[in-house]
Amino acid sequence: MNEQRISRRGLFGVGAGAAAVLAGAAPAAATPGKSAMWLRWWGNNGWEIRVPSADGKKTKTILIDPWLTRFKTGTYTPEGANPNTKIEVDKPLIDGYVDSGELRADHILVTHGHYDHLTDVPYLAEKTGATVIGTETHLSLMLALGAPEAQLSVATGGEFLTFDGYTIQVVPALHSATGPRAQVAFPGTWPISRRDRPKVIKDLVEGGTLAYQVTGGGASVLDFGGANFVESELAGLNPSVLLMPVGGGNVSGYTARMLNALGKPPTILPTHWDDFDHPLTEPACDAGQLEALRVAVAAASPSSAFVVVDHLQSYVP
């Protein structure tokens, strides 16, 4: 890929006139569920899932794409992100959450290798001792960034794994492909033998994309890290909660096809919709595609609840 700036306005098909549905407004309230699963949104596609252990005596925690550092990239500006933006990890920020007990992890699930999904995972793995699941490229990138090798577990999609009180189903997926040529940003792979350290965001290549369904505590949640999918891989999943990315502008029938393939999930929480140049300690700033997804979901599956949570807010299915 050449050196032009990368804009999420292109990656997710955001039109110039897209509504910012949450500008100045509170998130939609959710009716508390009855399951023993607990979700919290860490911005972007970062999610924390807590479920009880099999004996009910412990709490098990699964993180998806946790990115707390959120260094400034200008990704959602008209100019887009500079591919040569330096990769940063705010260790004191992460330490504050982990050392206080606010954030912990038994598993960390990586959907793809881009900077806004993978950057903080190596340090979080080191801090928490969590097992990390991702493709060979994802793990190779994390090794080059200093992740503990013994904690990394490779996946290709199709794995169905059982742990203490929960299961993780790894689902083959696709990354958003946009623009007139339907291109994936920062495409490519990073071989396992390569150990030179990624320095700028263009070094964090996509490296294959996975989705994950986590089941435990009487509920199941399915997360996609990019606005694209393999329809044939969704049969039989039937999640209680779908974490659905905004966008999908170049994907034919994105919303309707996904929801129909999944049996029209009862609850949909939008993900990957905030401008991550704004910190987690502030209310989420809509990057411009949230209202479009709400409208599309209402048309495709009127019975599904569309629930918006704000930064660090929680939801119980």
C-alpha positions, 0 to 999 in steps of 0.5 A: 500500500502506498503512503497516503493517509488512511481514513476510517471515513473510507474504511467504514464507508462514512458519508459526509452527511452521516448523522452523529446520533449521540452528539450531546445525548446520553446513550440509550438505556438498557433493561438489565438482563438476567444472565450472569454475563457482564459486558463493558465497553473500552471504546473502539472494539475493546470489550471486557466480558466477565462470567462466573467460573464453572463452580461459581466461586471465581470471576473469569474475564475475557478481553477483546481488542483492548486498546486503552492507550488511544494515541492520537492518529487523526484517523477520523479527520478528513485527512485521515491517519498518517501511516508513519504515526509512531506506535505508543503504549501508555504503560502507566495508564494500563498499570492504573487499571490493572493494578487497581483491579479494575481490569484483569484478563484470563483470555485476550482475543485479537480480531486483527492486527491493526494498531487500534486493535493489537497495540496494547495487547502484548503489555496487557498480556504481560501484566495479566498473564492472560492467554492471547488468541490470534492468527499467526501474523497477530502472534508474530507481531506481538512477539516482535512487540515483546509479548510473552511467547508462552501465553500466545495461542494460534488460531485460524478460525473454526476452533471451539474451545472450552475453559473454566465456565466459558467457551470461545468459538473462533469464527473465520471473518473478513476485514472491512474493504472500502473505496472504489477498489474495495481495499483493506487498509494496511494489508499483509502478513508478518511471518513468525520468523520476523522479529524486528519491532513494529515502529509505526502504524503501517507496520501493524498489518491486518494479518487475517481477521477473526470473529469470536463468540464467547458463551458463559453465564447463561448468555453468548456474545459474538464480536466482529472487529471489522465490518465484513463477514463470511456468511456461511460461517455464521450458521448456528451461532445464534448469539444473545448479543451481537457486537456489530461494527458500524460501516460495511459500505462496500459489503452487499447487504451488510446489515440484513445479511448478517442479522438474517444469518445469525437468526436476528439476535435479540440484542445488538450493541454497536462497536467500533463507532467512536472517534478514538482520538478522544480519551476513554475518560470522556463520553464517546464521540460518534465518528459518524456512522452510528445512526446509519447502523441504527436505521439499518438494524431497525429495518432488517430486524425490528425485534432486535434491541439496539443498545448503545453503551458509552465509554466504560459503561456496562451491560448485562444480557 
